Structures are given as C-alpha cells and as structure tokens.
Amino acid sequence: MIARIWQGWTTPDKVAAYRRHFTTSVQPHLQTLDGFRGCYLLESIGQRETAITAVTFWESLDAIKAFAGEDICRANVEDAAAAVLVRYNTTVEHHEVAVQAMPVQAAPVIPPPSTAG
C-alpha cells in the first residue's frame, strides 16, 4: 500500500472551511476511485497558522496515476481549497506502508461459573 502525503496551511478561522471542503468534495470523490484505500486529514493548530496534512492510501502507484495523472508527484489542489489556504505544497510525497498495526481485540471476559446452587 502507498501513502500519498500533502500539506497546506491556513489561518485558524478557515480550518473549518477546508475541513468542510475535504469531507464534502474531496473524500466523496476519492471513495469512487479504484485502488483508493482510505484517508486521514490531520490538523496542527497554531496561533497564527494551522498546518493541514492529507494522507491518502492507495493500492498501487498505478492507482495513484489513474487519480493524479502521469506526474504523480504533482499535488491536485482544487480552486475551492486554494481559496482558503495561505500556502500549500505543489508536490506530494509517496511512502510505501511498511508496517500497519491495528488495536488487538481483547478477548471477551467470561464470568466464572456460578457456585450458587
């Protein structure tokens, strides 16, 4: 699995607008694409700026190419997103997911047999 990582920055008062754009436009579109495996939107709140990091997960580089085009390192930033960002990276990073861990499910607790008779 490949993680595609992009970052932009906005002011604290525009974070909600970017989040709304991501959840109502970007995420629904991504969910229709073959090879898309999920995403996270991270926000690092600062006093003057908020860093926004989008991490999307893909089955393969070919799946990313189908989404991003031939130049898979070029960021796809829609006009609506750019309008609420102070600045943003025009490129993305790709990382192979080397280890993935999920919480271990705890075994159900079985009460001891009743000794009442």
PyMOL commands that place a pseudoatom at each C-alpha (Angstrom):
pseudoatom trace, name=CA, resn=MET, resi=1, chain=A, elem=C, hetatm=0, pos=[0.000, 0.000, 0.000]
pseudoatom trace, name=CA, resn=ILE, resi=2, chain=A, elem=C, hetatm=0, pos=[1.203, 3.519, -0.809]
pseudoatom trace, name=CA, resn=ALA, resi=3, chain=A, elem=C, hetatm=0, pos=[0.617, 6.600, 1.368]
pseudoatom trace, name=CA, resn=ARG, resi=4, chain=A, elem=C, hetatm=0, pos=[0.325, 9.880, -0.565]
pseudoatom trace, name=CA, resn=ILE, resi=5, chain=A, elem=C, hetatm=0, pos=[1.065, 12.860, 1.704]
pseudoatom trace, name=CA, resn=TRP, resi=6, chain=A, elem=C, hetatm=0, pos=[0.301, 16.524, 1.020]
pseudoatom trace, name=CA, resn=GLN, resi=7, chain=A, elem=C, hetatm=0, pos=[0.416, 19.607, 3.238]
pseudoatom trace, name=CA, resn=GLY, resi=8, chain=A, elem=C, hetatm=0, pos=[-1.092, 23.078, 3.180]
pseudoatom trace, name=CA, resn=TRP, resi=9, chain=A, elem=C, hetatm=0, pos=[-1.501, 25.913, 5.678]
pseudoatom trace, name=CA, resn=THR, resi=10, chain=A, elem=C, hetatm=0, pos=[-4.421, 28.136, 6.563]
pseudoatom trace, name=CA, resn=THR, resi=11, chain=A, elem=C, hetatm=0, pos=[-5.491, 30.509, 9.310]
pseudoatom trace, name=CA, resn=PRO, resi=12, chain=A, elem=C, hetatm=0, pos=[-7.312, 29.090, 12.341]
pseudoatom trace, name=CA, resn=ASP, resi=13, chain=A, elem=C, hetatm=0, pos=[-10.556, 30.801, 11.279]
pseudoatom trace, name=CA, resn=LYS, resi=14, chain=A, elem=C, hetatm=0, pos=[-10.536, 28.976, 7.910]
pseudoatom trace, name=CA, resn=VAL, resi=15, chain=A, elem=C, hetatm=0, pos=[-9.766, 25.461, 9.151]
pseudoatom trace, name=CA, resn=ALA, resi=16, chain=A, elem=C, hetatm=0, pos=[-13.449, 24.524, 9.306]
pseudoatom trace, name=CA, resn=ALA, resi=17, chain=A, elem=C, hetatm=0, pos=[-13.936, 25.696, 5.706]
pseudoatom trace, name=CA, resn=TYR, resi=18, chain=A, elem=C, hetatm=0, pos=[-11.084, 23.500, 4.491]
pseudoatom trace, name=CA, resn=ARG, resi=19, chain=A, elem=C, hetatm=0, pos=[-12.347, 20.527, 6.515]
pseudoatom trace, name=CA, resn=ARG, resi=20, chain=A, elem=C, hetatm=0, pos=[-15.819, 21.018, 5.018]
pseudoatom trace, name=CA, resn=HIS, resi=21, chain=A, elem=C, hetatm=0, pos=[-14.324, 21.101, 1.506]
pseudoatom trace, name=CA, resn=PHE, resi=22, chain=A, elem=C, hetatm=0, pos=[-12.389, 17.903, 2.200]
pseudoatom trace, name=CA, resn=THR, resi=23, chain=A, elem=C, hetatm=0, pos=[-15.359, 15.995, 3.644]
pseudoatom trace, name=CA, resn=THR, resi=24, chain=A, elem=C, hetatm=0, pos=[-17.954, 17.154, 1.107]
pseudoatom trace, name=CA, resn=SER, resi=25, chain=A, elem=C, hetatm=0, pos=[-15.886, 17.236, -2.093]
pseudoatom trace, name=CA, resn=VAL, resi=26, chain=A, elem=C, hetatm=0, pos=[-12.501, 15.505, -1.875]
pseudoatom trace, name=CA, resn=GLN, resi=27, chain=A, elem=C, hetatm=0, pos=[-13.372, 12.482, 0.239]
pseudoatom trace, name=CA, resn=PRO, resi=28, chain=A, elem=C, hetatm=0, pos=[-16.552, 11.508, -1.658]
pseudoatom trace, name=CA, resn=HIS, resi=29, chain=A, elem=C, hetatm=0, pos=[-14.641, 11.733, -4.957]
pseudoatom trace, name=CA, resn=LEU, resi=30, chain=A, elem=C, hetatm=0, pos=[-11.751, 9.628, -3.668]
pseudoatom trace, name=CA, resn=GLN, resi=31, chain=A, elem=C, hetatm=0, pos=[-14.160, 6.943, -2.465]
pseudoatom trace, name=CA, resn=THR, resi=32, chain=A, elem=C, hetatm=0, pos=[-15.321, 6.373, -6.046]
pseudoatom trace, name=CA, resn=LEU, resi=33, chain=A, elem=C, hetatm=0, pos=[-11.814, 5.622, -7.348]
pseudoatom trace, name=CA, resn=ASP, resi=34, chain=A, elem=C, hetatm=0, pos=[-10.390, 2.166, -7.929]
pseudoatom trace, name=CA, resn=GLY, resi=35, chain=A, elem=C, hetatm=0, pos=[-7.427, 1.492, -5.701]
pseudoatom trace, name=CA, resn=PHE, resi=36, chain=A, elem=C, hetatm=0, pos=[-8.304, 4.103, -3.060]
pseudoatom trace, name=CA, resn=ARG, resi=37, chain=A, elem=C, hetatm=0, pos=[-7.866, 2.546, 0.405]
pseudoatom trace, name=CA, resn=GLY, resi=38, chain=A, elem=C, hetatm=0, pos=[-8.677, 5.366, 2.835]
pseudoatom trace, name=CA, resn=CYS, resi=39, chain=A, elem=C, hetatm=0, pos=[-7.527, 8.737, 4.114]
pseudoatom trace, name=CA, resn=TYR, resi=40, chain=A, elem=C, hetatm=0, pos=[-6.757, 10.879, 7.112]
pseudoatom trace, name=CA, resn=LEU, resi=41, chain=A, elem=C, hetatm=0, pos=[-6.957, 14.654, 7.407]
pseudoatom trace, name=CA, resn=LEU, resi=42, chain=A, elem=C, hetatm=0, pos=[-4.630, 15.978, 10.104]
pseudoatom trace, name=CA, resn=GLU, resi=43, chain=A, elem=C, hetatm=0, pos=[-4.697, 19.477, 11.588]
pseudoatom trace, name=CA, resn=SER, resi=44, chain=A, elem=C, hetatm=0, pos=[-1.930, 21.039, 13.657]
pseudoatom trace, name=CA, resn=ILE, resi=45, chain=A, elem=C, hetatm=0, pos=[-3.393, 24.077, 15.339]
pseudoatom trace, name=CA, resn=GLY, resi=46, chain=A, elem=C, hetatm=0, pos=[-1.066, 27.028, 15.746]
pseudoatom trace, name=CA, resn=GLN, resi=47, chain=A, elem=C, hetatm=0, pos=[-1.717, 30.556, 16.912]
pseudoatom trace, name=CA, resn=ARG, resi=48, chain=A, elem=C, hetatm=0, pos=[-1.286, 32.181, 13.502]
pseudoatom trace, name=CA, resn=GLU, resi=49, chain=A, elem=C, hetatm=0, pos=[-1.462, 29.202, 11.140]
pseudoatom trace, name=CA, resn=THR, resi=50, chain=A, elem=C, hetatm=0, pos=[-2.865, 25.720, 11.018]
pseudoatom trace, name=CA, resn=ALA, resi=51, chain=A, elem=C, hetatm=0, pos=[-0.984, 23.046, 9.117]
pseudoatom trace, name=CA, resn=ILE, resi=52, chain=A, elem=C, hetatm=0, pos=[-3.262, 20.660, 7.252]
pseudoatom trace, name=CA, resn=THR, resi=53, chain=A, elem=C, hetatm=0, pos=[-1.872, 17.296, 6.205]
pseudoatom trace, name=CA, resn=ALA, resi=54, chain=A, elem=C, hetatm=0, pos=[-3.834, 14.988, 3.934]
pseudoatom trace, name=CA, resn=VAL, resi=55, chain=A, elem=C, hetatm=0, pos=[-2.730, 11.367, 3.884]
pseudoatom trace, name=CA, resn=THR, resi=56, chain=A, elem=C, hetatm=0, pos=[-4.417, 9.157, 1.329]
pseudoatom trace, name=CA, resn=PHE, resi=57, chain=A, elem=C, hetatm=0, pos=[-3.799, 5.445, 0.939]
pseudoatom trace, name=CA, resn=TRP, resi=58, chain=A, elem=C, hetatm=0, pos=[-3.637, 3.659, -2.386]
pseudoatom trace, name=CA, resn=GLU, resi=59, chain=A, elem=C, hetatm=0, pos=[-3.339, 0.088, -3.556]
pseudoatom trace, name=CA, resn=SER, resi=60, chain=A, elem=C, hetatm=0, pos=[-0.524, 0.900, -6.008]
pseudoatom trace, name=CA, resn=LEU, resi=61, chain=A, elem=C, hetatm=0, pos=[1.324, 3.593, -7.933]
pseudoatom trace, name=CA, resn=ASP, resi=62, chain=A, elem=C, hetatm=0, pos=[-0.872, 2.737, -10.924]
pseudoatom trace, name=CA, resn=ALA, resi=63, chain=A, elem=C, hetatm=0, pos=[-3.962, 3.607, -8.863]
pseudoatom trace, name=CA, resn=ILE, resi=64, chain=A, elem=C, hetatm=0, pos=[-2.357, 6.922, -7.923]
pseudoatom trace, name=CA, resn=LYS, resi=65, chain=A, elem=C, hetatm=0, pos=[-1.516, 7.584, -11.568]
pseudoatom trace, name=CA, resn=ALA, resi=66, chain=A, elem=C, hetatm=0, pos=[-5.157, 6.997, -12.542]
pseudoatom trace, name=CA, resn=PHE, resi=67, chain=A, elem=C, hetatm=0, pos=[-6.128, 9.670, -9.987]
pseudoatom trace, name=CA, resn=ALA, resi=68, chain=A, elem=C, hetatm=0, pos=[-3.255, 12.155, -10.303]
pseudoatom trace, name=CA, resn=GLY, resi=69, chain=A, elem=C, hetatm=0, pos=[-2.125, 11.747, -13.904]
pseudoatom trace, name=CA, resn=GLU, resi=70, chain=A, elem=C, hetatm=0, pos=[1.320, 10.946, -15.285]
pseudoatom trace, name=CA, resn=ASP, resi=71, chain=A, elem=C, hetatm=0, pos=[3.137, 13.298, -12.891]
pseudoatom trace, name=CA, resn=ILE, resi=72, chain=A, elem=C, hetatm=0, pos=[2.122, 11.582, -9.660]
pseudoatom trace, name=CA, resn=CYS, resi=73, chain=A, elem=C, hetatm=0, pos=[4.254, 13.979, -7.596]
pseudoatom trace, name=CA, resn=ARG, resi=74, chain=A, elem=C, hetatm=0, pos=[2.166, 17.000, -8.588]
pseudoatom trace, name=CA, resn=ALA, resi=75, chain=A, elem=C, hetatm=0, pos=[-0.444, 17.975, -5.998]
pseudoatom trace, name=CA, resn=ASN, resi=76, chain=A, elem=C, hetatm=0, pos=[-4.076, 18.192, -7.075]
pseudoatom trace, name=CA, resn=VAL, resi=77, chain=A, elem=C, hetatm=0, pos=[-5.358, 21.294, -5.267]
pseudoatom trace, name=CA, resn=GLU, resi=78, chain=A, elem=C, hetatm=0, pos=[-8.836, 22.403, -6.274]
pseudoatom trace, name=CA, resn=ASP, resi=79, chain=A, elem=C, hetatm=0, pos=[-9.630, 26.113, -6.557]
pseudoatom trace, name=CA, resn=ALA, resi=80, chain=A, elem=C, hetatm=0, pos=[-12.051, 25.867, -3.614]
pseudoatom trace, name=CA, resn=ALA, resi=81, chain=A, elem=C, hetatm=0, pos=[-9.223, 24.524, -1.425]
pseudoatom trace, name=CA, resn=ALA, resi=82, chain=A, elem=C, hetatm=0, pos=[-6.676, 27.068, -2.625]
pseudoatom trace, name=CA, resn=ALA, resi=83, chain=A, elem=C, hetatm=0, pos=[-9.139, 29.856, -1.764]
pseudoatom trace, name=CA, resn=VAL, resi=84, chain=A, elem=C, hetatm=0, pos=[-8.955, 29.075, 1.967]
pseudoatom trace, name=CA, resn=LEU, resi=85, chain=A, elem=C, hetatm=0, pos=[-5.262, 28.223, 2.147]
pseudoatom trace, name=CA, resn=VAL, resi=86, chain=A, elem=C, hetatm=0, pos=[-2.478, 30.694, 2.916]
pseudoatom trace, name=CA, resn=ARG, resi=87, chain=A, elem=C, hetatm=0, pos=[0.003, 28.487, 1.061]
pseudoatom trace, name=CA, resn=TYR, resi=88, chain=A, elem=C, hetatm=0, pos=[0.361, 24.851, 0.076]
pseudoatom trace, name=CA, resn=ASN, resi=89, chain=A, elem=C, hetatm=0, pos=[2.831, 22.368, -1.305]
pseudoatom trace, name=CA, resn=THR, resi=90, chain=A, elem=C, hetatm=0, pos=[2.586, 21.920, -5.051]
pseudoatom trace, name=CA, resn=THR, resi=91, chain=A, elem=C, hetatm=0, pos=[4.095, 18.449, -4.750]
pseudoatom trace, name=CA, resn=VAL, resi=92, chain=A, elem=C, hetatm=0, pos=[3.274, 15.373, -2.695]
pseudoatom trace, name=CA, resn=GLU, resi=93, chain=A, elem=C, hetatm=0, pos=[5.349, 12.613, -1.135]
pseudoatom trace, name=CA, resn=HIS, resi=94, chain=A, elem=C, hetatm=0, pos=[4.746, 8.914, -1.587]
pseudoatom trace, name=CA, resn=HIS, resi=95, chain=A, elem=C, hetatm=0, pos=[5.727, 6.339, 1.015]
pseudoatom trace, name=CA, resn=GLU, resi=96, chain=A, elem=C, hetatm=0, pos=[5.382, 2.574, 0.963]
pseudoatom trace, name=CA, resn=VAL, resi=97, chain=A, elem=C, hetatm=0, pos=[3.447, 1.467, 4.033]
pseudoatom trace, name=CA, resn=ALA, resi=98, chain=A, elem=C, hetatm=0, pos=[5.956, -0.892, 5.644]
pseudoatom trace, name=CA, resn=VAL, resi=99, chain=A, elem=C, hetatm=0, pos=[4.024, -1.794, 8.793]
pseudoatom trace, name=CA, resn=GLN, resi=100, chain=A, elem=C, hetatm=0, pos=[0.375, -1.411, 9.629]
pseudoatom trace, name=CA, resn=ALA, resi=101, chain=A, elem=C, hetatm=0, pos=[-0.968, -2.177, 13.093]
pseudoatom trace, name=CA, resn=MET, resi=102, chain=A, elem=C, hetatm=0, pos=[-4.480, -2.169, 14.470]
pseudoatom trace, name=CA, resn=PRO, resi=103, chain=A, elem=C, hetatm=0, pos=[-5.506, -2.491, 18.106]
pseudoatom trace, name=CA, resn=VAL, resi=104, chain=A, elem=C, hetatm=0, pos=[-5.634, -6.041, 19.362]
pseudoatom trace, name=CA, resn=GLN, resi=105, chain=A, elem=C, hetatm=0, pos=[-9.169, -7.006, 20.218]
pseudoatom trace, name=CA, resn=ALA, resi=106, chain=A, elem=C, hetatm=0, pos=[-9.435, -8.005, 23.840]
pseudoatom trace, name=CA, resn=ALA, resi=107, chain=A, elem=C, hetatm=0, pos=[-10.790, -11.476, 24.450]
pseudoatom trace, name=CA, resn=PRO, resi=108, chain=A, elem=C, hetatm=0, pos=[-14.298, -11.436, 25.880]
pseudoatom trace, name=CA, resn=VAL, resi=109, chain=A, elem=C, hetatm=0, pos=[-14.459, -11.754, 29.617]
pseudoatom trace, name=CA, resn=ILE, resi=110, chain=A, elem=C, hetatm=0, pos=[-16.281, -14.937, 30.556]
pseudoatom trace, name=CA, resn=PRO, resi=111, chain=A, elem=C, hetatm=0, pos=[-17.598, -14.878, 34.095]
pseudoatom trace, name=CA, resn=PRO, resi=112, chain=A, elem=C, hetatm=0, pos=[-16.689, -17.845, 36.278]
pseudoatom trace, name=CA, resn=PRO, resi=113, chain=A, elem=C, hetatm=0, pos=[-19.368, -20.498, 36.719]
pseudoatom trace, name=CA, resn=SER, resi=114, chain=A, elem=C, hetatm=0, pos=[-21.832, -19.747, 39.467]
pseudoatom trace, name=CA, resn=THR, resi=115, chain=A, elem=C, hetatm=0, pos=[-21.259, -21.644, 42.708]
pseudoatom trace, name=CA, resn=ALA, resi=116, chain=A, elem=C, hetatm=0, pos=[-24.755, -20.941, 43.971]
pseudoatom trace, name=CA, resn=GLY, resi=117, chain=A, elem=C, hetatm=0, pos=[-26.836, -23.966, 43.970]
for i in range(1, 117): cmd.bond("trace and resi %d" % i, "trace and resi %d" % (i + 1))
show_as sticks, trace
zoom trace
